[in-house]
């Protein structure tokens, strides 16, 4: 297993504002070894840590990321949607987030978002540049995406990096795609996972991580069935020593 049995989703998203530097710090403070974050893109090519393609849900701004430059978003409040206690939180540039996560010695599952506003050729170069500059422990990095196209292009650019394919429902041709892309892991929605598929993925030598598991009973069932790790909004829900 490359990652861990618990991976903090967007940095413990039930405990702190998601995809913020404070969320990364609380993940480390809680002793959770791995964190999952989102790599996204502004219209000026700046890579940021942010999930959505619009500002509206998470900030006091509005509109698509594709219409913004860094100056437009740098001072937006990305914490008050969670609690006014975090009103000072700002959208992090991806390089700042990755540098902090590396400094905190957390493992990183970096999901590359690919919304319709962008092509693979737009988002991949800035993300790769950030990782080459700010990440030092590539054995503790899995780059995942729902976009097979993005992973295929990344594999051509970086033959040695560890890649994971995200699916909601795992398709019938998963094994062929895993071999083609040189995957180390598969990431999926646990609600659509069955015991036979778990066994087949493990027999193929791949790691299997499930999102977003916030039910302790479901998590224990998944781990007993052979799933490697749970991507969760609240790692405190789980006592894995039981």
C-alpha positions as CSV (number, residue, x, y, z in Angstrom):
1,X,0.0,0.0,0.0
2,X,1.4,3.4,-1.0
3,X,-0.9,5.7,0.9
4,X,-2.7,5.0,4.2
5,X,-5.9,3.5,5.5
6,X,-7.1,7.1,6.2
7,X,-6.7,9.9,3.7
8,X,-8.0,13.4,4.7
9,X,-10.4,14.5,1.9
10,X,-9.6,18.1,0.9
11,X,-7.9,18.3,4.3
12,X,-10.5,17.0,6.8
13,X,-13.4,18.9,5.1
14,X,-15.8,18.3,8.0
15,X,-13.4,19.8,10.5
16,X,-12.0,22.8,8.6
17,X,-12.7,24.7,5.3
18,X,-11.8,22.4,2.5
19,X,-8.7,22.9,0.4
20,X,-7.2,25.6,2.7
21,X,-3.8,25.8,4.3
22,X,-5.5,25.5,7.7
23,X,-7.0,22.2,6.6
24,X,-3.6,20.9,5.7
25,X,-2.2,22.0,9.2
26,X,-5.1,20.3,11.1
27,X,-4.5,17.1,9.1
28,X,-0.9,17.0,10.3
29,X,-1.9,18.0,13.8
30,X,-4.3,15.1,14.0
31,X,-1.6,12.7,12.9
32,X,-3.4,11.7,9.7
33,X,-0.5,10.6,7.4
34,X,-2.1,11.4,4.0
35,X,-4.2,14.2,2.5
36,X,-6.2,14.5,-0.7
37,X,-6.4,17.9,-2.4
38,X,-7.6,19.4,-5.8
39,X,-5.5,21.0,-8.4
40,X,-7.4,23.6,-10.4
41,X,-6.7,26.4,-12.8
42,X,-7.5,30.1,-13.2
43,X,-8.0,31.8,-16.5
44,X,-4.5,33.3,-16.3
45,X,-2.9,29.9,-16.0
46,X,-2.3,30.1,-12.2
47,X,-2.7,26.7,-10.6
48,X,-4.6,26.8,-7.3
49,X,-5.9,24.4,-4.6
50,X,-9.7,24.5,-5.2
51,X,-12.3,22.0,-6.0
52,X,-15.2,23.7,-7.9
53,X,-15.1,25.4,-11.3
54,X,-17.1,28.3,-9.9
55,X,-16.3,30.5,-6.9
56,X,-19.9,30.7,-5.6
57,X,-20.2,27.8,-3.2
58,X,-16.9,28.3,-1.4
59,X,-16.1,32.0,-1.5
60,X,-17.6,35.4,-1.2
61,X,-16.9,35.8,-5.0
62,X,-18.9,34.5,-7.9
63,X,-18.3,33.3,-11.5
64,X,-16.2,30.7,-13.2
65,X,-12.5,30.3,-12.4
66,X,-11.8,30.6,-16.1
67,X,-12.8,34.2,-16.0
68,X,-10.5,35.1,-13.2
69,X,-6.8,35.9,-12.7
70,X,-4.8,35.6,-9.5
71,X,-5.5,39.2,-8.5
72,X,-9.2,38.6,-8.8
73,X,-9.2,35.7,-6.2
74,X,-6.2,36.4,-4.0
75,X,-8.2,38.2,-1.3
76,X,-11.5,36.3,-1.5
77,X,-12.7,34.7,1.8
78,X,-12.7,30.9,1.4
79,X,-13.4,30.1,5.1
80,X,-16.6,31.8,6.1
81,X,-18.8,29.3,4.2
82,X,-17.6,26.9,6.9
83,X,-17.4,29.2,9.9
84,X,-16.7,32.9,10.5
85,X,-13.8,31.7,12.6
86,X,-12.0,31.0,9.4
87,X,-12.8,34.2,7.5
88,X,-9.1,34.9,7.1
89,X,-8.5,31.8,4.9
90,X,-7.7,32.5,1.3
91,X,-7.6,30.4,-1.8
92,X,-4.1,28.9,-1.9
93,X,-1.9,28.9,-4.9
94,X,-1.0,25.3,-5.6
95,X,2.7,25.9,-5.1
96,X,2.1,27.2,-1.6
97,X,-0.2,24.3,-0.8
98,X,2.2,21.7,-2.1
99,X,5.2,23.3,-0.4
100,X,3.3,23.3,3.0
101,X,2.2,19.7,2.6
102,X,5.7,18.7,1.8
103,X,7.0,20.6,4.8
104,X,4.4,18.9,7.1
105,X,5.7,15.6,5.8
106,X,2.2,14.4,4.7
107,X,1.7,12.0,1.9
108,X,-0.3,13.6,-1.0
109,X,-3.0,12.4,-3.2
110,X,-3.3,15.3,-5.8
111,X,-6.4,15.2,-7.9
112,X,-6.2,17.1,-11.2
113,X,-9.5,18.7,-12.0
114,X,-10.4,19.0,-15.7
115,X,-13.5,21.1,-16.2
116,X,-14.9,21.9,-19.7
117,X,-13.3,25.4,-19.7
118,X,-9.8,23.8,-20.0
119,X,-7.9,21.3,-22.1
120,X,-5.3,18.9,-20.7
121,X,-2.6,21.0,-22.3
122,X,-3.8,24.0,-20.2
123,X,-3.7,22.5,-16.7
124,X,-0.9,19.9,-16.9
125,X,2.1,22.1,-17.4
126,X,1.5,24.4,-14.4
127,X,0.7,21.4,-12.2
128,X,3.8,19.5,-13.3
129,X,5.9,22.6,-12.8
130,X,4.6,23.0,-9.2
131,X,5.4,19.4,-8.3
132,X,8.9,19.6,-9.8
133,X,9.6,22.8,-7.9
134,X,7.9,22.2,-4.5
135,X,7.6,18.4,-3.9
136,X,10.5,16.3,-2.6
137,X,9.0,12.9,-1.8
138,X,7.7,11.3,-5.0
139,X,7.2,7.9,-3.3
140,X,4.6,9.7,-1.1
141,X,2.7,11.2,-4.0
142,X,-0.2,9.8,-6.0
143,X,-1.6,11.9,-8.8
144,X,-5.2,11.0,-9.6
145,X,-7.9,12.3,-12.0
146,X,-11.2,11.4,-13.5
147,X,-9.7,12.3,-16.8
148,X,-8.0,9.3,-18.4
149,X,-6.7,11.7,-21.1
150,X,-4.9,13.8,-18.4
151,X,-3.3,10.7,-16.9
152,X,-2.3,9.4,-20.3
153,X,-0.6,12.8,-21.1
154,X,1.0,12.9,-17.7
155,X,2.4,9.4,-18.1
156,X,4.1,10.5,-21.3
157,X,5.6,13.5,-19.5
158,X,6.6,11.8,-16.3
159,X,7.1,8.0,-16.8
160,X,8.0,7.4,-13.1
161,X,5.3,9.3,-11.3
162,X,2.6,7.3,-9.4
163,X,-0.8,7.7,-11.1
164,X,-4.3,6.7,-9.9
165,X,-7.5,6.6,-12.0
166,X,-10.6,8.0,-10.4
167,X,-14.0,6.5,-11.3
168,X,-17.4,6.8,-9.8
169,X,-18.3,3.3,-11.0
170,X,-15.3,1.1,-12.0
171,X,-15.7,0.2,-15.7
172,X,-15.4,-3.3,-17.1
173,X,-12.2,-2.5,-18.9
174,X,-10.4,-1.2,-15.8
175,X,-7.6,-3.7,-16.0
176,X,-6.7,-2.8,-19.6
177,X,-6.6,0.9,-18.7
178,X,-4.6,0.2,-15.6
179,X,-2.0,-1.6,-17.6
180,X,-1.9,1.0,-20.4
181,X,-1.5,3.9,-18.0
182,X,0.9,2.1,-15.6
183,X,-1.4,2.9,-12.7
184,X,-0.5,2.2,-9.1
185,X,-4.0,2.7,-7.8
186,X,-7.7,2.9,-8.5
187,X,-10.0,5.4,-6.7
188,X,-13.7,5.0,-6.7
189,X,-17.1,5.8,-5.0
190,X,-17.5,3.1,-2.3
191,X,-21.2,2.9,-2.9
192,X,-20.8,1.2,-6.2
193,X,-18.0,-1.2,-5.2
194,X,-18.5,-5.0,-4.8
195,X,-16.5,-7.7,-3.2
196,X,-15.6,-9.4,-6.5
197,X,-14.2,-6.2,-7.9
198,X,-12.2,-5.5,-4.8
199,X,-10.6,-8.9,-5.0
200,X,-9.8,-8.6,-8.7
201,X,-8.2,-5.2,-8.3
202,X,-6.1,-6.4,-5.4
203,X,-5.1,-9.6,-7.4
204,X,-3.9,-7.3,-10.1
205,X,-1.4,-5.7,-7.6
206,X,-3.1,-2.3,-7.5
207,X,-4.0,-0.2,-4.5
208,X,-7.7,0.6,-4.0
209,X,-8.9,3.8,-2.3
210,X,-12.6,4.8,-1.8
211,X,-14.3,8.1,-1.5
212,X,-16.0,9.8,0.4
213,X,-16.3,7.5,3.4
214,X,-17.9,9.2,6.4
215,X,-19.7,6.2,7.8
216,X,-17.5,4.2,10.3
217,X,-19.4,1.0,9.8
218,X,-19.1,1.2,6.0
219,X,-15.4,2.0,6.4
220,X,-14.8,-1.1,8.5
221,X,-16.6,-3.3,6.0
222,X,-14.6,-1.9,3.1
223,X,-11.3,-2.4,4.9
224,X,-12.1,-6.0,5.9
225,X,-13.1,-6.6,2.2
226,X,-9.6,-5.6,1.1
227,X,-9.8,-1.9,0.3
228,X,-6.5,-0.2,1.1
229,X,-7.7,3.2,2.2
230,X,-10.7,5.4,3.0
231,X,-10.8,9.0,1.7
232,X,-12.8,10.7,4.4
233,X,-13.9,14.2,5.5
234,X,-13.4,13.3,9.1
235,X,-10.7,10.8,10.1
236,X,-11.8,11.2,13.8
237,X,-14.8,9.0,12.9
238,X,-12.6,6.0,12.6
239,X,-10.9,3.9,15.3
240,X,-8.9,1.5,13.1
241,X,-7.4,-0.4,16.0
242,X,-10.8,-2.0,16.7
